[in-house]
Amino acid sequence: MTSSNKAKNRSRFRPRKQFGQHWLRDEDVLDQIVTAAELTQGDRVLEIGPGTGVLTSRLLSQVAALVSVEIDRDLCKKLVHKFGDRDNFLLAQDDFLELDLESLLQDFPKFQNPNKVVANIPYNITGPIIEKLLGKISTPAPQHYESIVLLVQKEVGERLVAGPGTKVFGALSIRVQYLASCEIICNVPAKAFYPRPKVDSVVVRLHPKIIANPADNPRQLETLIKLGFASRRKMLRNNLKSVVDPQNSTQILKQLNFNPQCRAEDLSLENWISLSNSLNLIK
């Protein structure tokens, strides 16, 4: 392909800001994403936002079935042209956040119940996508994936794996870690994309888990976490004063051997579960 044709092709499929599109073009990072997924020939994979298909092509050669969900109509045409003749490829032109995947796949037995997720997702909807894949503390997702490998903004990835007592440990950390184990696979510099984003990225791998010691009242735990992190500068007992009198909070924290002056980020996931189990506020 000549340089003029390359330029023409690039302009034709220019990334759209409205969809948060950035094309990953680093071969090494693409290889690391696929390696992290630990694919087998029997896997059925869900890909969110395939874009121009650079990751898609790698996945198709290693799995039994691939369901790709792309919102961009023009990119869907390109993907159909590239992969439409593959019998292990199914493309859905839809907004993943609005898509009822189970209903979609009713007529496609080969693609039903994907067991893994591999995706380079839009940064502006990372939180909602993770929530749809994992569910909430109060309502875990019914579909349990073996693994979820995502390319996300570095700041978000660091929050997912953060531990208590760190600046980035927050409500997202606890909500996700309650539902899955999390690890960072590799760093991805901004220069690995076209167009170049303003931030660096990381590849993360999540393993949804069966909760060994679930909270007695998951909905209550969810509420306490939201309230606890409402203002990071305030002590936890003050953030919870809308549901627990600060004096009672102090007493409960002491009984649990927690510092009465602790802040939300000082408590581990296990601490939060213990705190929720010691209260009876929400039915």
C-alpha positions in Angstrom: 0.0 0.0 0.0 1.4 3.4 -1.0 1.7 6.2 1.6 -1.2 8.1 0.0 -3.4 5.0 0.2 -2.4 4.6 3.8 -3.4 8.1 4.6 -6.7 7.7 2.7 -7.5 4.5 4.7 -6.6 6.2 8.0 -8.8 9.2 7.3 -11.7 7.0 6.3 -11.7 5.3 9.7 -10.7 8.2 11.8 -11.3 7.5 15.5 -14.4 9.2 16.8 -14.2 11.2 20.0 -17.9 10.6 20.8 -17.1 6.9 21.2 -13.8 7.4 23.0 -11.9 5.6 20.2 -8.1 5.2 20.3 -6.6 2.5 18.1 -4.0 0.3 19.9 -1.1 -0.2 17.4 1.6 -1.7 19.6 2.2 -5.3 18.6 3.8 -6.3 21.8 1.0 -5.0 23.9 -1.6 -6.8 21.7 0.4 -10.0 22.2 0.5 -9.5 26.0 -3.3 -9.0 26.1 -3.8 -12.3 24.3 -1.3 -14.1 26.5 -3.0 -12.7 29.6 -6.3 -14.2 28.5 -4.8 -17.7 28.5 -6.9 -18.8 25.6 -7.7 -22.3 24.6 -9.4 -23.7 21.5 -12.5 -24.3 23.5 -13.0 -20.8 24.8 -16.0 -18.6 23.9 -14.9 -15.0 24.2 -16.7 -11.7 24.4 -14.9 -8.7 22.9 -16.2 -5.1 23.7 -15.3 -2.4 21.2 -13.2 -4.3 18.5 -12.6 -1.1 16.6 -10.6 -1.9 13.5 -10.1 -5.5 14.4 -6.4 -5.7 15.3 -7.2 -7.6 18.5 -10.1 -9.4 16.9 -7.9 -11.1 14.4 -5.6 -12.5 17.1 -8.6 -13.8 19.1 -10.3 -15.5 16.2 -7.3 -17.7 15.5 -7.2 -19.1 19.0 -10.8 -19.6 20.2 -13.9 -21.6 19.4 -16.2 -18.6 19.2 -15.9 -14.8 19.5 -18.7 -12.4 20.1 -17.7 -8.8 19.3 -19.9 -5.8 20.3 -19.2 -2.6 18.4 -21.4 0.6 18.5 -19.8 2.3 15.5 -21.8 1.4 12.3 -19.0 2.3 9.9 -16.5 0.1 11.9 -19.0 -2.7 11.8 -19.0 -2.6 8.0 -15.2 -2.9 8.1 -15.3 -5.8 10.6 -17.9 -7.7 8.5 -15.7 -7.2 5.4 -12.6 -8.5 7.3 -14.1 -11.3 9.3 -17.6 -12.0 8.0 -16.6 -15.3 6.4 -15.3 -16.7 9.7 -17.7 -19.3 11.2 -16.4 -18.5 14.8 -17.2 -14.8 14.6 -20.4 -13.1 15.6 -20.7 -9.3 15.4 -23.3 -7.2 17.3 -23.8 -3.6 16.3 -24.9 -2.3 19.6 -24.1 -0.3 22.8 -22.7 -2.9 25.1 -24.2 -1.1 28.2 -27.7 -1.5 26.7 -27.2 -4.9 25.2 -29.0 -8.0 26.5 -26.3 -10.4 25.5 -28.2 -13.5 26.7 -31.2 -12.7 24.6 -29.0 -11.9 21.6 -27.3 -15.2 21.7 -30.4 -17.3 22.1 -30.4 -18.0 18.3 -26.7 -18.7 18.2 -25.9 -21.8 20.4 -22.2 -21.9 19.4 -21.7 -18.4 21.0 -23.8 -18.8 24.1 -22.3 -18.3 27.6 -18.9 -16.8 26.8 -16.5 -17.8 29.4 -13.9 -15.0 28.9 -13.8 -11.3 28.2 -10.9 -9.6 26.3 -11.3 -6.0 25.3 -9.8 -2.6 24.8 -12.6 -0.6 26.2 -13.5 3.2 26.0 -12.1 5.0 29.0 -15.2 7.2 29.4 -17.4 4.2 30.3 -14.9 1.9 32.0 -16.8 2.0 35.3 -20.2 1.0 33.9 -18.6 -1.7 31.7 -16.9 -3.3 34.7 -20.1 -3.1 36.7 -22.0 -4.8 34.0 -19.5 -7.6 33.7 -19.1 -8.1 37.5 -22.4 -6.8 38.9 -22.7 -5.0 42.2 -22.0 -6.1 45.8 -25.7 -6.3 46.3 -26.4 -8.0 43.0 -23.5 -9.9 41.5 -23.7 -10.6 37.8 -25.3 -14.0 37.0 -22.7 -14.6 34.3 -19.5 -15.7 35.9 -16.6 -15.3 33.5 -13.4 -17.2 34.1 -11.3 -14.2 33.4 -11.7 -10.6 32.2 -8.7 -8.9 30.5 -9.2 -5.2 29.9 -7.0 -2.3 28.6 -7.9 0.6 30.9 -6.6 4.0 31.9 -3.6 3.6 34.2 -5.3 5.5 37.1 -8.3 3.2 37.0 -6.1 0.1 36.9 -4.2 1.3 39.9 -7.4 1.9 41.8 -8.6 -1.6 40.9 -5.6 -3.3 42.6 -5.0 -0.8 45.3 -4.7 -1.8 49.0 -5.9 0.0 52.1 -4.0 3.0 53.3 -3.0 4.2 49.8 -4.2 7.4 48.1 -5.8 5.5 45.3 -7.7 3.0 47.4 -11.4 3.9 47.2 -14.9 2.7 46.8 -14.2 1.3 43.3 -11.3 -0.8 44.8 -13.5 -2.4 47.4 -16.5 -2.9 45.1 -14.5 -4.7 42.5 -12.2 -6.6 44.9 -15.4 -8.0 46.7 -16.4 -9.6 43.4 -13.0 -10.4 41.7 -9.3 -10.8 42.2 -7.4 -8.1 40.3 -3.9 -7.8 38.9 -2.0 -5.5 36.5 -0.4 -7.3 33.6 1.6 -4.6 31.9 1.9 -0.8 31.5 0.9 0.7 28.1 2.3 4.2 27.2 0.1 6.7 25.4 2.4 6.5 22.3 1.0 2.9 21.8 -2.3 4.4 20.5 -3.5 6.4 17.5 -4.6 9.1 18.3 -2.4 9.4 21.3 -4.5 9.8 24.5 -3.6 12.2 27.3 -3.0 9.4 29.8 -1.1 6.2 30.0 -2.8 2.8 30.3 -2.5 -0.6 31.8 -3.7 -4.1 31.0 -5.6 -5.6 33.9 -6.9 -9.1 34.5 -9.9 -9.8 36.7 -10.9 -13.2 38.0 -14.5 -13.2 39.2 -14.8 -15.2 42.4 -17.2 -17.0 44.6 -17.2 -14.8 47.7 -15.8 -16.9 50.5 -17.1 -14.7 53.4 -19.9 -12.5 52.0 -21.4 -9.7 53.9 -24.5 -10.6 55.9 -26.3 -7.7 54.2 -24.6 -6.9 50.9 -26.9 -4.0 50.2 -26.0 -2.4 53.5 -22.3 -2.9 52.8 -22.8 -1.2 49.4 -24.4 1.8 51.1 -21.8 2.1 53.9 -19.0 2.1 51.3 -20.7 4.8 49.3 -21.2 7.0 52.4 -17.8 6.2 53.8 -15.9 7.5 50.8 -18.2 10.5 50.2 -15.6 12.8 51.6 -12.1 11.3 51.9 -10.8 14.0 54.3 -13.4 13.3 56.9 -13.1 10.6 59.5 -15.3 7.5 58.8 -17.5 8.1 61.8 -18.4 11.5 60.4 -19.1 10.3 56.9 -21.5 7.7 58.4 -23.4 10.0 60.7 -26.4 10.0 58.5 -27.0 6.4 59.4 -25.0 5.9 62.6 -24.6 8.3 65.4 -20.8 9.3 65.6 -20.7 8.2 69.3 -22.1 4.8 68.4 -19.7 4.6 65.4 -16.7 5.3 67.7 -17.8 2.5 70.1 -18.3 0.0 67.2 -14.9 0.9 65.7 -13.3 0.3 69.1 -15.0 -3.0 69.5 -13.7 -4.1 66.1 -10.2 -2.9 67.1 -10.2 -0.2 64.5 -8.8 3.3 65.1 -11.9 5.5 66.0 -10.3 8.3 63.9 -9.8 6.1 60.9 -10.8 7.2 57.4 -12.6 5.1 54.8 -9.4 4.2 52.9 -7.8 2.9 56.1 -10.1 -0.1 56.2 -9.5 -3.2 54.1 -12.3 -5.1 52.3 -12.4 -7.6 55.2 -12.7 -4.7 57.7 -15.6 -3.2 55.7 -17.4 -6.5 55.8 -16.8 -6.8 59.5 -18.1 -3.3 60.1 -21.2 -3.9 58.0 -21.9 -7.2 59.8 -21.8 -5.4 63.2 -24.6 -3.0 62.1 -28.3 -3.6 61.4 -29.3 -0.5 59.5 -30.7 -1.5 56.1 -33.2 -4.3 55.5 
